[in-house]
Amino acid sequence: MIDPSRNLHDQARVTSSQSSGSSNKVSAWTNLGKMVAGKPTDEKKQGVKKLRKIVKDKKGINTILAALLMVVIVVVASVMVYAWSTGLLGSLMVTPQTGKEALNIESSTFNSNNMNVSLFIRNTGTATVSFTTYYVKDAAGNTYTQGAYTFGPTIQPNAVGT
């Protein structure tokens, strides 16, 4: 039998009289700790040497750090391009609200007796609009102007003026 007080880190052998195997000596446990009589084996020494070589080899570590830095730069640049292309950066900036002018011609009338044209214009913007001058172009390409209104019409937002 095998002595249970025996150190499991040491290799144990079972003789043929104690086992039913055909071999004279069969390994019952493998060498678990890689230690023989308190000293590291050759395999462990080689592993430590490889680890020391990796730690000493600064070129390998610098290459890894450079590659990692490049990946971080590419990811940050990609996020910034995405944010710019979707307009996220523009919506984050605060811009003052200013009124905007937007005019639509709702209807028009033409009086052939006195050659008078009346336009009904709706202000769909957010700012009040005042007419100071206007230009009319006929079918022949001639341009007529009425400038320097002293009391030109003023159209409030969402109102109609003539």
C-alpha positions in Angstrom: 0.0 0.0 0.0 0.9 3.6 -0.3 1.7 5.6 2.8 -0.8 8.5 3.1 1.7 10.6 5.0 4.0 10.6 2.0 4.6 14.0 0.3 2.6 14.1 -2.9 5.1 16.4 -4.6 7.5 13.5 -4.7 7.1 10.9 -7.3 5.6 7.7 -5.8 6.2 4.2 -7.2 4.1 1.1 -6.7 5.9 -2.2 -7.0 4.5 -5.2 -8.8 3.7 -7.0 -5.6 1.4 -4.1 -4.6 -0.3 -3.7 -7.9 -2.1 -5.8 -10.5 -0.2 -4.2 -13.3 2.3 -6.0 -15.5 5.2 -3.6 -15.0 7.6 -3.9 -12.1 7.3 -0.2 -11.3 4.4 2.0 -12.3 4.2 5.7 -11.7 1.2 6.3 -9.4 1.4 10.2 -9.3 3.2 12.5 -11.6 5.6 15.1 -10.3 3.1 17.8 -9.5 5.3 20.6 -8.1 8.2 20.4 -10.5 10.4 20.3 -7.5 12.9 17.6 -6.6 14.4 17.8 -3.1 13.4 21.5 -2.8 15.2 22.6 -6.0 13.5 23.6 -9.3 13.8 21.2 -12.2 15.4 22.1 -15.5 11.9 22.8 -17.1 11.1 25.4 -14.4 14.6 27.0 -14.9 14.0 27.3 -18.6 10.6 28.9 -18.0 12.1 31.5 -15.7 14.8 32.2 -18.3 12.2 32.8 -21.0 10.2 35.1 -18.7 13.3 37.1 -17.9 14.2 37.3 -21.6 10.7 38.7 -22.4 10.9 41.3 -19.6 14.4 42.3 -20.7 13.5 42.6 -24.3 12.3 46.2 -24.4 11.9 46.2 -28.2 9.1 43.7 -28.0 7.3 45.7 -25.3 7.7 48.9 -27.2 6.3 47.3 -30.3 3.2 46.1 -28.4 2.7 49.6 -26.8 3.1 51.3 -30.1 0.5 49.0 -31.7 -1.9 49.6 -28.8 -1.4 53.3 -29.0 -2.2 53.2 -32.7 -5.4 51.3 -32.1 -6.5 53.8 -29.5 -5.8 56.7 -31.9 -7.8 55.1 -34.7 -10.7 54.4 -32.4 -10.8 58.0 -31.1 -10.5 59.4 -34.6 -13.3 57.1 -35.8 -15.6 58.3 -33.0 -14.9 61.9 -33.8 -15.5 61.4 -37.6 -18.8 59.7 -36.8 -19.9 62.4 -34.4 -19.0 65.1 -36.9 -20.8 63.3 -39.8 -24.0 62.7 -37.8 -24.1 66.4 -36.7 -23.7 65.5 -33.1 -20.9 68.1 -32.6 -23.0 70.9 -34.1 -26.0 70.1 -31.9 -23.8 70.2 -28.8 -22.7 73.8 -29.5 -25.0 76.5 -28.2 -26.1 79.0 -30.9 -28.2 82.0 -30.2 -31.7 81.9 -31.5 -32.2 84.5 -34.2 -35.3 85.3 -36.1 -35.5 84.0 -39.7 -37.4 85.5 -42.5 -39.5 83.2 -44.7 -42.0 84.4 -47.2 -44.6 82.6 -49.3 -46.9 84.0 -51.9 -50.4 82.8 -51.0 -52.3 84.4 -53.9 -52.1 87.1 -56.5 -54.6 89.2 -58.4 -54.1 91.2 -61.6 -56.3 94.1 -62.6 -56.1 94.6 -66.4 -57.8 98.0 -66.2 -55.0 99.8 -64.4 -52.3 97.1 -64.8 -52.1 96.6 -61.0 -50.8 93.4 -59.5 -51.6 92.6 -55.8 -49.7 89.9 -54.0 -50.8 88.3 -50.7 -47.6 87.3 -48.9 -47.5 85.2 -45.7 -44.6 85.5 -43.3 -43.8 81.9 -42.3 -40.6 82.9 -40.5 -40.0 83.8 -36.9 -39.1 87.5 -37.4 -41.1 90.5 -38.5 -40.5 91.5 -42.1 -40.6 95.1 -43.5 -40.5 95.8 -47.2 -38.1 98.6 -48.2 -37.9 97.9 -51.9 -39.2 95.5 -54.4 -38.4 94.5 -58.0 -40.7 93.3 -60.8 -39.4 91.5 -63.9 -41.7 91.2 -66.9 -41.8 88.5 -69.5 -39.4 90.4 -71.7 -36.8 90.5 -68.9 -37.3 94.2 -68.1 -36.9 95.0 -64.4 -39.0 97.6 -62.6 -38.3 98.8 -59.1 -40.1 100.6 -56.4 -37.5 101.7 -53.9 -37.3 103.7 -50.7 -40.6 102.9 -49.1 -41.1 105.5 -46.4 -43.9 103.5 -44.8 -43.5 100.0 -46.3 -45.8 97.2 -45.2 -44.7 95.2 -42.2 -45.8 91.6 -41.8 -45.7 89.9 -38.4 -44.8 86.1 -38.2 -47.5 83.9 -39.5 -49.5 86.8 -40.8 -50.5 87.8 -44.4 -49.7 91.2 -45.9 -50.4 92.8 -49.3 
